[in-house]
Amino acid sequence: MQCITAQGVCWITPTGQTIIDNVSISLGGERTGLVGKNGSGKTTLVRLLLCDLNPTSGSIQHFCKIAYLPQSFELNPDASVAQVLGIDKQLAAIAEIESGEFSEKLFDIVQNDWDIGSKARVELSGFGLSEIGFDRAMRDLSGGEATKVLLTSLLLSEPEFIVLDEPTNNLDMDSRNALYEFIRGWTRGALIASHDRTLLSSVDQIAELLEGRLTLFCGSFAKLQAAA
């Protein structure tokens, strides 16, 4: 299964510096760890592969549904669990309809997703959060619980491929452990840009970005180091 393909992708800064140099890669059902020195262009490559940034030359194609967790994300501490999951408006609309309000606007919000609350509850249960209230404020959650809610928001979009850019940056140990467990259990495709060796121990292959060029190695980061 192919999810993302890149052919001859280059990205050159306005000042003429080549950051990504003739990268070709096909990403599918495997978990790929993207490694490289700070400033090597990993985030630039991630943005290119997500079509969030246009390449100077080359082409990128998507063949499946992709979910993305960026390197820097800020959660409003006053936001509810439902808001972070992106289901707050649907839940509110369903509640109004069930109370007897039948406006077309409410049905447009629901979009036949009447069981969205149950879907979210199933995904949260997979993280051990079956009893968490949708109206609970994020400020009241532990770091690990907040991370699990954020990961649940990815799963609710039912992606076939996920992209994570330095996901363990600024996370406490509880949050990191939640993420490690998630990646170990993830059976679909993933691209994970990271320096975290524990996280990279769970991937199926490593893509190393060095001087703009990408090289693929089979196995985890530990296997790559052992073979070096």
N, C-alpha and C positions, 0 to 999 in steps of 0.2 A: 504494500500500500504506500502510495506517495502522498505526502501532505504539503511539502514545500520543496520546490526545486529552484536552484539558482544556476545560471549559466553565464560564465565569463563576467561576473559582476565586479565592477571597479567603482570606487568612490574617491574623488579628488577634491580637496578643499578649494575654496575660492583663491587661496594663495598658491595653489599648485602642488600641495603636499598630497601624496598618494597614501591613503589610509587603508583602503581595501583594494587588493591587487589581483584581479582575474580569478575570483573565487567561484568555483562550481561545486555544488553539493546537492544531494537529494536526501531529504529527511522524511521518514515514514513512521513505522510503528515502534522504532527503537528509542530508547532514552539516550540522548547525546549530551555530554558535558562539554561546554565551550570554555576553553582555558586560554590564558595569555597574560602577559604582564599588564600592570596598570597603565592605561594610556595606549594599549595596543590596538584599540578599535573594536573591542567586543560589543559594547553598547551600540556603536555605529552599525556593526554587522547585524545585530539583532533588529535594529530599526529598519534596516534594508530588507531583511528577510520577512519582516512583518508588513512591508510595503508602506511603512510610516515615513520612509525617506527614499527619495528617488535616486537610483544609481546614476553615476556619470555615464556608464555604459554597461551593457549586459541586461539580462532579463531575470525576473523572479515571478513564479507562478504558485498559486495556492490551489489545492485540490481537496481540501477538507475544512471542517470548522475548527477554528483556532481560538484559544483563550490565552490572554496575556496578563502576567503579573509584573508590573514595571519595577525597576530598581528602587525608585523613590515613590512611596505612596504614603499619604497622610490620612489617617482615619479621624474624622471629627468625633471627639470623645462624647459629644451629645447625641450622635447618631444612634438610632436603634439597630438592633440585629436585623430587622426586616429591611431597613434602608440600605445597610451594607450588602445584604443579599440581593437587593434590587427588586424586592417583591412587595414593598410597603403599599404602593398605589394599588396593586392588584388585590391585596388583602383587604384594603379599605373599601374598594369598589364592590368586592364580593359581599362584604358585611352590609353595605348599603342596599344592595340588591336583595339580600336575604331578609332585610328589614322592611321591604316593600317598595323601594325606590327603583323604578325601571327605566331610567333615562338611557338613551342610545349611547351617550358619552361613557357611562359606566360599563356597558357591554363592550365598547371599543377598548377600554382599558384592560378588561379581563381577557379578551381575545381567546375565548374557549379554554383558557388555562384554569379551569375551575378547581383543579386539585393541586395548585401551586403550593399551597401550605403543606399538604401531605408530602409532596416531592421534596420540599425543603427539609421537612422533619426527617425524612428517610436519610437524606445526605448528612444532616447534622448528627443523626444517630450513629452513622459510620465513624464519626469522630468522638463518640461518647458524649454528645451534647443533646441527647433526645429530650431532655426536660427544660432546655433553655427557652426563655420566653422571647417571642418575636419583638416585644416592646421593650426589652431590656436594653439599657444604654451601654454602649461599648466601654465607657469609663468604668463600668462595674465588673468587667471581665478581666481575667488574668491574661498575661501576654500569650500564653499557649491557647487559651480559649479564643482570643481575638484572631490569632493566626488561623485557627480552625474555621472560624466563621468566614474569614476572607477566602480560604481555600474552598469552602462550600459554595461561595459565590461563583467561583470558577466552574465547579461541577454542575451547577444549575443551568449553565449555558450549554451543557451536554457537548463539550468539545471532543474532537478526536485527537487533538494535538494541543499541548500546552507549551507556552514559552515563559520562562522565569529568568529575570535578569538580576543577578546577585541577591537572591531572595532571603538569605540569612543575614544580610547587612543590618546592623542595629537591632537585631532580635535578641531577647534574653534566652537563656538555656531552655526554658520551658517551651518557648515558641520554636526554637530550633529543633527540639526533639519532635514536636508536632509535625514540622515540615519534613524531617528525616523519615518519619513513619509514613507520611503521605507519599513521598517519592518511592520508597521501597515497595509500597503496595500499588503504585501506578503501573498499569499494564498496557497503556496506549503510548503514543509517541510524545516525546518531550525534547525541548532544547533548553538546557540549563546553563546559563553563563554564571560561573562562580569560581571563587578561590577556596571554597570550603571543602577540605579533603574528605570529611565525613559524608557530606552530601554527594560528592563525586564518586564515592565508593559504591554508589547504587546505580550508576549509569551503565549502559551497555557498550558505549564507545565514547572516545574522546576526540574532539576537534580542537586542534591547537592553532591559534592565530599568532603568527610570528612574522613581523615585518610585512604585514598586509596579506600574507599567504596563509592558506588553510590546509592543514594536514590531518587526516583521519587515522586514528589508532583503535583497533578492536579492544574491548575490555575496559575496566574501570581505570581511574587515575592511578590507583595503587599498582595495578599491573603495568601501566605505562612507566612508572618510576622504577619498578623492579627490573624492567627490560632495558632501562637506560644504562 
